[in-house]
Amino acid sequence: MFDLVRPLGSPKGELEVNTLITRSSQTGEFAWAPEIEYAFADGYAVEFELPFQNSSLEEYKFGLQGTFGELLNGRMIHGWQALGRYGRQENVYSADILYLNGARISDKWSTLNMLGIRWADFGKREDIVALINNNLFYHFSRNLTLGVEMNNEIHEHKQWRYRLTPQLHYSFSSNKAVQIGGGPARLNNKKSDWLLASRFIYTF
């Protein structure tokens, strides 16, 4: 759900296009977000994304990501990510900055964690949100990975939003893959909902 611009440490020249599609079981709302990602240098990448709600373009989203390097004899890698958004409907600018850390626990298990903050509205100095994203993956086979993702947004007024997404990733080939998942969520101060999600990926 909260994806990397490119995997940390990606080599220069990698290019990916993907589309995230989500659907609410409570409201039936359909959201989709095509994006393009490019590694312009070893370990550094940019992205441009267009999030839609049904047929309405909601945002322009830009991302920049860098890699600090490897730790623990190459079993851990860390870096950073910065995201900027312009909400067309509300005429609002927002930004995220995150620290990224991925670790290989064993040949089968790995984890990816993100910690950062969001300035949700540049027009409101106090509108700051803490972001915590935790992922645990089990690499079942060369083509199939199972995982669970927990996204948390914690507002200073003790508002807590979350999205829990058990998921599977399947690679059809070295450059074509799909991710499918779904689970409970509480977003935008609404009552709990169930969201279904899929992401289709093509890498050049």
Secondary structure, 3 states (H helix, E strand, C coil): CCCCCCCCCCCCCCEEEEEEEEEECCCCCEEEEEEEEEEEECCEEEEEECCEECCEECEEEEEEEEEEEEEHHHCEEEEEEEEEEEECCCCEEEEEEEEEEEEECCCCEEEEEEEEEEECCCCCCCCEEEEEEEEEEEECCCCEEEEEEEEEEEECCCCEEEEEEEEEEEECCCCEEEEEEEEEEECCCCCCEEEEEEEEEEEC
